Amino acid sequence: MSETPSRPTPTTPARTGPRISEDWAATLTGLLLLGLCLLGVIPEGLIP
């Protein structure tokens, strides 16, 4: 039997810091826009 060299498993670099999913990013963006509209920073007709 011939021994085939085993391939090292590819490793992904460890992520540091907080990770945020796409859903949470969209939620936070919506809340930020709502807050800016309520404060009057964004005019009423700018966001449909």
DRENZALUM-201190 format. One record per residue (C-alpha): residue number from 1; x, y, z. Coordinates in nm, 3 decimals. Each point is the difference from the previous one (the first is absolute). Layout:
residues N
+-----+---------+---------+---------+
: num :       u :       v :       w :
+-----+---------+---------+---------+
: NUM :       X :       Y :       Z :
...
+-----+---------+---------+---------+
***
This chain:
residues 48
+-----+---------+---------+---------+
: num :       u :       v :       w :
+-----+---------+---------+---------+
:   1 :   0.000 :   0.000 :   0.000 :
:   2 :   0.118 :   0.345 :  -0.078 :
:   3 :  -0.047 :   0.269 :   0.253 :
:   4 :  -0.145 :   0.318 :  -0.136 :
:   5 :   0.100 :   0.313 :   0.183 :
:   6 :  -0.288 :   0.137 :   0.195 :
:   7 :  -0.102 :   0.349 :  -0.096 :
:   8 :  -0.011 :   0.248 :   0.282 :
:   9 :  -0.346 :   0.128 :   0.064 :
:  10 :  -0.034 :   0.364 :  -0.103 :
:  11 :  -0.039 :   0.226 :   0.295 :
:  12 :  -0.185 :   0.325 :  -0.002 :
:  13 :   0.143 :   0.288 :   0.194 :
:  14 :  -0.171 :   0.064 :   0.329 :
:  15 :  -0.219 :   0.308 :  -0.009 :
:  16 :   0.051 :   0.242 :   0.279 :
:  17 :  -0.264 :   0.239 :   0.118 :
:  18 :  -0.375 :  -0.018 :  -0.014 :
:  19 :  -0.176 :  -0.148 :  -0.301 :
:  20 :  -0.331 :   0.141 :  -0.117 :
:  21 :  -0.241 :  -0.182 :  -0.226 :
:  22 :  -0.170 :   0.157 :  -0.299 :
:  23 :  -0.335 :  -0.001 :   0.180 :
:  24 :   0.133 :   0.196 :   0.296 :
:  25 :   0.176 :   0.246 :  -0.231 :
:  26 :  -0.330 :   0.066 :  -0.181 :
:  27 :  -0.186 :   0.037 :   0.330 :
:  28 :   0.251 :   0.249 :   0.137 :
:  29 :  -0.002 :   0.197 :  -0.326 :
:  30 :  -0.380 :   0.021 :   0.009 :
:  31 :  -0.003 :   0.113 :   0.361 :
:  32 :   0.264 :   0.262 :  -0.073 :
:  33 :  -0.203 :   0.137 :  -0.293 :
:  34 :  -0.316 :   0.002 :   0.213 :
:  35 :   0.177 :   0.186 :   0.276 :
:  36 :   0.139 :   0.258 :  -0.242 :
:  37 :  -0.347 :   0.054 :  -0.148 :
:  38 :  -0.158 :   0.043 :   0.343 :
:  39 :   0.267 :   0.252 :   0.098 :
:  40 :  -0.060 :   0.197 :  -0.318 :
:  41 :   0.350 :  -0.049 :  -0.137 :
:  42 :  -0.138 :  -0.168 :  -0.313 :
:  43 :  -0.281 :   0.193 :  -0.173 :
:  44 :  -0.342 :  -0.168 :  -0.015 :
:  45 :  -0.011 :  -0.050 :  -0.379 :
:  46 :   0.355 :  -0.131 :  -0.042 :
:  47 :  -0.074 :  -0.359 :   0.101 :
:  48 :  -0.307 :  -0.144 :  -0.176 :
+-----+---------+---------+---------+
***
